[in-house]
Amino acid sequence: MPSAIKKSKKWKVKLSIGVLVTFLGALILLYLFCCLKCKNGDSRGLREFNSAKRLALRDKRVDDELPFFGFTIIEIATNHFADENLLGQGGFGPVYKGKLHDGQEIAVKRLKHMSGFGMEQFKNEVTVISKLQHRNLVRLLGYCIHREERILIYEFLPNKSLDSIVFDSEKGIVLDWKRRSHIIDGIAQGLLYLHKYSRLKIIHRDLKTSNVLLDNDLNPKISDFGTARIFGDNESRANTKKVVGTYGYMSPEYAMNGIFSVKSDVYSFGVMMLEIISGKKNTSFYDSDDHLNLIGYVWDLWLDGRVTEAADRSLGETVSKQEITRYVQVGLLCVQENAVDRPTMSDVLSMLNNDSVTGLPVPNRPAFSCITSRLINDNPVQNQEPCSISKVTISDVEGR
């Protein structure tokens, strides 16, 4: 009997030890699992991250040196793309404000699945902008590919886009002449870099005020390179059957024939110049004389010797007549009908930094400047070219 009791006690001790070892083993495994999860994040998210990155890097046209962000990181940064973080809605999708775990603020462009912004344009923007470094170009921080999601992560610029300020009668007051001329000069510097001094010769093809962002100090930064084209060293122009761009900013040769070059960007820059000076949008301009657009209105003021009236009324007497005249004259030169008559961006900066209008070329009638209330035969200048009217149809252009 004592022997049986003794055996029973031994069995219980062994069982207790076995249970304790099993329990401790389970605790150790659970601890290791938690450590691994804290270190590497959710294992499923990690697999998706690595899988998506491998998929992205398989195509050499996506830059493998640019940081790749996991979708979970972006979701957390934007609070799952919360409405209160929505910065704006572009033609290709919404842009959200986000904050990374280290406190860095970011702008997240979430491309629509059916926006027309395909994989090619996504790769194009990643490839182009990742190789650009200039104070007047927006900085791309990284990208994300997750199933059907295509996301671009940019530096966050608190003052949003130029159009949100310059066309707002209340907000536009902060843009005195010094700031406006500084913005014009900054855009010109960024564009000159793209055309001449960057590692790649790049034609933007969609320059407009909504694609110019402003930082804390209202310094301009060119953004949105989804439709940009890289040119070879010996390439001066190209042709496309698929015209992409924005009505009112496209040069006539590009809008009607699909021909684009650095001079196409110069035309878009000229339109922006006139918009920044006047505080008025080219395509939605209307006055009592029934001008078709801002370009036609400014051209008439130029012919009548009333060019200072083109300046935004909020500027008052803060800018000299000579300076306004010089800037308007350069803007009109940029929007000439024929590409060959437009200056290069090097010429533009040279003319803007020249304190005198003496020696500047005299502009001819700009493209798309015809008005309905004045007969073409009433031109007050000699050797005037016929008025041009855009014959672009909706089927010709993929508007944005």
C-alpha positions in Angstrom: 0.0 0.0 0.0 2.7 2.5 0.9 4.4 1.6 -2.4 1.3 2.4 -4.4 0.9 5.8 -2.6 4.5 6.5 -3.3 4.1 5.7 -7.0 1.0 7.9 -7.2 2.9 10.8 -5.7 5.7 10.4 -8.2 3.3 10.3 -11.1 1.6 13.5 -9.9 5.0 15.2 -9.6 5.9 14.1 -13.1 2.6 15.3 -14.4 3.0 18.6 -12.7 6.4 19.1 -14.1 5.2 18.2 -17.6 2.3 20.7 -17.4 4.7 23.4 -16.0 7.2 22.8 -18.8 4.4 22.8 -21.4 3.0 26.0 -19.9 6.4 27.7 -19.8 7.2 26.6 -23.3 3.9 28.1 -24.5 4.7 31.3 -22.7 8.1 31.5 -24.3 6.7 30.8 -27.8 4.0 33.5 -27.2 6.7 36.0 -26.1 8.8 35.3 -29.1 5.8 35.7 -31.4 4.9 39.0 -29.8 8.5 40.2 -30.1 8.6 39.2 -33.7 5.2 40.9 -34.4 6.4 44.2 -32.7 9.6 44.1 -34.6 8.3 43.4 -38.1 4.6 44.4 -37.8 1.7 42.2 -38.8 3.1 39.1 -40.6 0.3 39.3 -43.2 1.0 42.9 -43.9 4.7 42.1 -44.1 4.1 39.4 -46.7 2.0 41.8 -48.7 4.6 44.5 -48.4 7.4 42.2 -49.7 5.2 40.7 -52.4 4.1 44.2 -53.6 7.7 45.5 -53.6 8.9 42.5 -55.5 6.2 43.1 -58.1 7.1 46.7 -58.3 10.8 46.1 -58.7 10.3 43.4 -61.3 9.7 46.2 -63.8 12.9 48.3 -64.1 10.8 51.4 -65.0 9.9 51.7 -61.3 12.8 53.2 -59.4 14.2 50.6 -56.9 16.1 53.3 -55.0 13.0 55.2 -54.0 11.5 54.2 -50.6 8.6 51.7 -50.7 5.8 52.2 -48.2 3.6 49.4 -47.0 -0.1 50.0 -47.4 -0.7 49.5 -43.6 1.7 52.3 -42.9 -0.2 54.7 -45.2 -3.6 53.6 -43.7 -2.3 54.4 -40.2 -0.7 57.7 -41.3 -4.0 59.0 -42.9 -6.3 57.4 -40.3 -7.6 55.1 -42.9 -8.0 57.9 -45.5 -10.3 59.8 -43.2 -12.4 62.7 -44.7 -10.9 65.2 -42.2 -7.5 64.5 -43.8 -8.6 65.1 -47.3 -6.5 68.0 -48.9 -8.1 68.0 -52.3 -9.6 66.1 -55.2 -7.5 66.0 -58.4 -8.4 64.5 -61.8 -6.6 61.3 -60.9 -7.7 60.9 -57.4 -7.8 62.4 -53.9 -4.9 63.7 -51.9 -4.7 63.2 -48.1 -2.6 64.6 -45.4 -0.8 62.0 -43.3 1.6 61.7 -40.4 4.2 59.0 -40.1 5.1 57.4 -36.8 8.1 59.7 -36.5 5.9 62.8 -36.8 6.8 63.6 -40.4 3.8 65.1 -42.3 3.2 63.8 -45.8 0.8 64.3 -48.7 -0.7 61.0 -50.0 -2.0 60.9 -53.6 -4.3 57.9 -53.8 -5.0 57.2 -57.5 -8.4 56.3 -58.6 -8.8 52.7 -60.0 -10.7 54.0 -63.0 -9.0 57.5 -63.3 -7.2 56.8 -66.5 -3.9 57.1 -64.5 -2.7 53.7 -65.4 0.4 51.7 -64.4 2.4 53.4 -67.1 1.7 56.9 -65.8 2.3 55.7 -62.2 5.7 54.3 -63.2 6.4 57.4 -65.2 5.8 59.8 -62.3 7.9 57.6 -59.9 10.7 57.3 -62.4 10.8 61.0 -63.4 10.4 62.7 -60.2 12.7 60.4 -58.2 15.6 61.6 -60.3 14.9 65.3 -59.8 16.3 67.5 -57.1 15.4 71.2 -57.2 14.0 73.6 -54.7 11.2 74.5 -57.0 10.0 70.9 -57.6 7.9 69.0 -55.2 9.8 66.1 -53.5 8.6 62.5 -53.9 9.2 60.6 -50.7 8.1 57.2 -51.8 5.4 55.1 -53.3 3.1 52.2 -52.5 1.6 49.4 -54.6 -1.0 47.2 -52.9 -3.3 45.0 -54.9 -5.3 47.6 -57.0 -4.0 50.5 -55.0 -1.4 52.9 -56.6 -0.2 55.6 -54.1 2.4 58.3 -54.3 3.8 59.9 -51.1 5.1 63.5 -51.3 6.4 66.1 -48.9 3.6 68.0 -47.3 3.2 71.6 -48.4 0.8 73.5 -46.0 -0.3 76.3 -48.4 -1.7 73.8 -50.9 -1.9 74.8 -54.6 -1.4 78.2 -56.1 -4.8 78.3 -57.7 -6.5 78.0 -54.2 -4.9 81.4 -53.3 -4.4 83.4 -56.4 -8.0 83.1 -57.7 -9.5 83.7 -54.2 -10.3 87.4 -53.7 -9.8 87.1 -49.9 -6.8 84.8 -49.7 -5.2 86.5 -52.7 -4.5 89.6 -50.7 -1.5 87.9 -49.1 0.1 87.8 -52.5 1.5 91.2 -52.9 3.6 92.0 -56.0 6.9 90.9 -54.4 5.4 87.5 -53.6 3.8 87.2 -57.0 7.0 88.0 -58.9 8.9 85.6 -56.6 6.4 82.8 -57.4 6.7 83.5 -61.2 10.5 83.5 -60.9 10.5 80.2 -58.9 8.3 78.5 -61.4 10.6 79.7 -64.2 13.6 78.4 -62.3 12.1 75.0 -61.8 11.0 74.8 -65.5 14.5 75.8 -66.7 15.9 73.0 -64.6 13.6 70.4 -66.2 14.4 71.6 -69.7 18.1 72.1 -69.4 19.9 71.3 -66.2 18.4 68.1 -64.7 19.8 64.6 -65.3 16.9 64.1 -67.7 15.4 66.6 -70.2 11.8 66.7 -69.2 8.7 68.2 -70.8 6.0 68.5 -68.1 3.0 68.8 -70.5 0.5 69.8 -67.8 1.7 73.0 -66.2 -1.1 74.9 -64.5 -1.7 76.8 -61.3 -3.2 73.8 -59.6 0.0 71.8 -60.2 2.1 74.4 -58.5 2.2 73.9 -54.7 3.3 76.5 -52.1 5.4 75.8 -49.0 5.4 77.7 -45.6 7.2 80.7 -47.2 5.0 80.6 -50.3 7.9 79.3 -52.4 6.5 77.5 -55.5 7.1 73.9 -56.3 6.0 72.3 -59.6 4.2 69.0 -59.1 2.3 66.2 -60.9 4.6 64.5 -63.4 2.2 61.8 -64.4 2.1 63.0 -68.0 5.7 64.2 -68.3 7.9 63.0 -71.1 11.6 62.4 -71.1 13.5 63.7 -74.1 16.8 62.4 -75.4 19.8 64.7 -75.8 19.2 65.2 -79.5 15.4 65.3 -79.2 13.7 68.7 -79.6 10.1 67.8 -80.1 7.7 64.8 -80.3 4.3 63.9 -81.5 1.5 62.0 -79.8 -2.0 60.9 -80.9 -3.2 61.0 -77.3 -3.2 64.6 -76.1 -3.4 64.9 -72.3 -3.5 68.2 -70.6 -5.8 71.0 -69.4 -7.9 73.3 -71.5 -6.6 76.9 -71.4 -3.0 75.9 -70.8 -2.2 73.8 -73.9 -0.3 75.4 -76.7 -2.1 75.4 -80.1 0.4 73.0 -81.8 -0.1 70.5 -78.9 -3.9 70.8 -78.6 -4.6 70.5 -82.3 -1.7 68.4 -83.7 -0.3 66.6 -80.7 3.2 68.2 -81.2 5.0 69.1 -77.9 8.4 70.5 -77.0 9.9 72.7 -74.4 8.0 75.5 -76.1 4.7 73.8 -75.2 5.7 74.2 -71.5 6.7 77.8 -72.2 3.2 78.5 -73.5 1.6 77.0 -70.3 4.0 79.1 -68.2 2.9 82.2 -70.1 -0.7 81.5 -69.3 0.2 81.1 -65.6 2.2 84.3 -65.7 -0.9 86.3 -66.8 -3.1 84.5 -64.3 -0.7 85.3 -61.4 -0.4 89.0 -62.4 -4.2 89.4 -62.9 -5.6 87.0 -60.3 -8.0 85.8 -63.0 -8.3 82.4 -64.5 -7.8 82.2 -68.3 -10.6 79.8 -69.2 -13.3 81.3 -66.9 -12.6 84.9 -67.7 -15.5 87.1 -68.6 -16.0 90.9 -69.0 -18.4 93.3 -70.7 -16.4 93.2 -73.9 -17.1 89.5 -74.3 -13.4 88.4 -74.4 -13.1 84.7 -74.9 -10.3 84.4 -72.3 -7.8 86.2 -70.2 -5.2 86.2 -73.0 -7.5 88.1 -75.3 -8.3 90.6 -72.6 -4.7 91.3 -71.8 -3.8 91.5 -75.5 -6.4 94.2 -75.9 -5.0 96.2 -73.0 -1.6 95.9 -74.5 -2.8 97.3 -77.8 -4.6 100.1 -76.1 -1.6 101.1 -73.9 -3.6 100.2 -70.8 -1.5 97.2 -69.7 -1.3 98.2 -66.0 -5.1 97.5 -65.9 -4.2 93.8 -66.2 -2.8 93.8 -62.7 -4.9 92.4 -59.8 -6.8 95.3 -58.2 -5.6 94.1 -54.7 -2.0 95.2 -55.7 -3.1 98.8 -55.8 -0.1 101.1 -56.2 2.4 98.7 -54.9 4.0 97.9 -58.2 5.4 100.2 -60.9 3.9 100.6 -64.3 7.3 99.6 -65.9 7.5 96.4 -63.9 3.9 95.3 -64.7 4.5 96.2 -68.4 7.7 94.1 -68.5 6.0 91.0 -66.9 2.9 91.3 -69.1 5.1 91.6 -72.2 7.1 88.5 -71.3 3.9 86.6 -70.6 2.5 87.6 -74.0 5.7 86.5 -75.7 5.4 83.1 -74.0 1.9 82.6 -75.5 2.7 83.4 -79.1 0.9 81.5 -81.8 4.0 79.9 -83.3 6.3 77.9 -81.1 9.4 79.4 -82.8 8.4 82.9 -81.6 8.3 81.9 -78.0 11.4 82.4 -75.8 13.2 79.6 -74.0 13.0 79.6 -70.2 16.6 80.9 -70.2 15.4 83.9 -72.2 12.4 84.3 -69.9 14.5 84.5 -66.8 16.9 86.9 -68.5 14.0 89.2 -69.5 12.4 89.1 -66.1 15.7 90.1 -64.4 16.1 93.0 -66.9 14.9 96.2 -65.2 13.9 97.8 -68.5 11.5 96.9 -71.3 13.9 98.4 -73.8 15.2 95.8 -76.1 12.5 93.2 -75.4 10.8 91.7 -78.4 7.4 93.0 -79.3 4.7 90.3 -79.2 2.4 89.5 -82.1 -1.2 88.5 -81.5 -1.2 85.5 -79.1 -2.8 82.1 -79.7 -6.5 81.8 -78.8 -6.8 85.5 -78.3 -9.8 86.3 -80.6 -12.7 88.3 -79.2 -16.2 88.4 -80.3 -16.9 92.1 -80.0 -14.1 93.5 -82.2 -13.7 92.9 -86.0 -10.4 91.4 -87.1 -9.9 94.2 -89.6 -9.9 96.8 -86.8 -6.3 95.8 -85.8 -4.5 99.0 -84.7 -1.0 97.6 -85.4 0.7 96.8 -88.7 1.6 93.4 -89.9 -0.9 91.9 -87.6 -1.4 88.1 -88.0 -5.0 86.7 -88.4 -6.8 85.9 -85.2 -6.5 82.2 -84.2 -9.4 80.3 -82.8 -9.1 76.8 -81.3 -10.8 74.1 -83.2 -10.2 71.5 -80.5 -13.1 69.2 -79.8 -13.7 67.0 -76.8 -12.6 63.9 -78.7 -9.3 65.5 -79.5 -8.1 66.1 -76.0 -8.1 64.2 -72.8 -8.9 67.1 -70.4 -8.0 67.1 -66.8 
